[in-house]
Amino acid sequence: MSLKGKAALVTGGGTGLGRAITLQLAREGVNVAVNYSRSAGDAEKTAAEASALGVKAVPVKADVSSPEEAERLVATSAELLGGLDILINNAGTTKFAPFQDLDGLNPEDFTHLFQTNAMSIYFASRAAAKIMNSRGGGHIVSTVSIAGFRPTGSSIAYAVSKAAGIHMTKCLAVALAPSIKVNAVAPGLLMTRWVAGFNDEHIKKMEQQTLLKRTADVEECASVFLNLVKNNSITGQILSVDCGQSV
């Protein structure tokens, strides 16, 4: 399926996996809104690189942990791009705390992680669905994590918020069918700025836990998002890109 001329919003689109998704969409001829909350310079650079590929790409600031800002972001992006066909819920956050350190997390940590990693999917998708349905349908793909499948990851709060994002994806797939396809991608460890929270020993240990004995490639992970938005026969699915870690 050709994506040329479609319009997409990528939350957290200026850095890491979001940047790779943004540029892969742009190479397919998709006009892109590159969302950021703090990394303005990165978002502007990514948007410029996408524009150089011959599409319209604009950086848009919003903190998706706020339902109001998430909905405003969708509306603004659609206005700037002339519509919206694809929503990539990629923005996420964490707090590093060993599972055994139950005092390492407070109520504010849980609230912030759930708002950013799970609730934002709901409110951005709700706003996007209204626009997509007026255009005949669309695709929503969210970034979750293999930490949502099993007790692992940067903290208990992170793992549980990602589990919520996984079930949110399935619930939205039911709610928005048949016109809108809703899926998610669950990466394992990716070598982005997130790994700053892990030491080398921890990273090597995680690599040895995978079947392929390595970390997942960011570009290969981004390509799974691209394949999902080009496929009209997949919905309600969570695809793991983790080099076999969760098997």
Summary of the structure (lengths in Angstrom):
residues: 247
radius of gyration: 17.0
end to end distance: 30.7
largest distance: 50.5
contacts: 903
relative contact order: 0.14
helix: 49%
strand: 16%
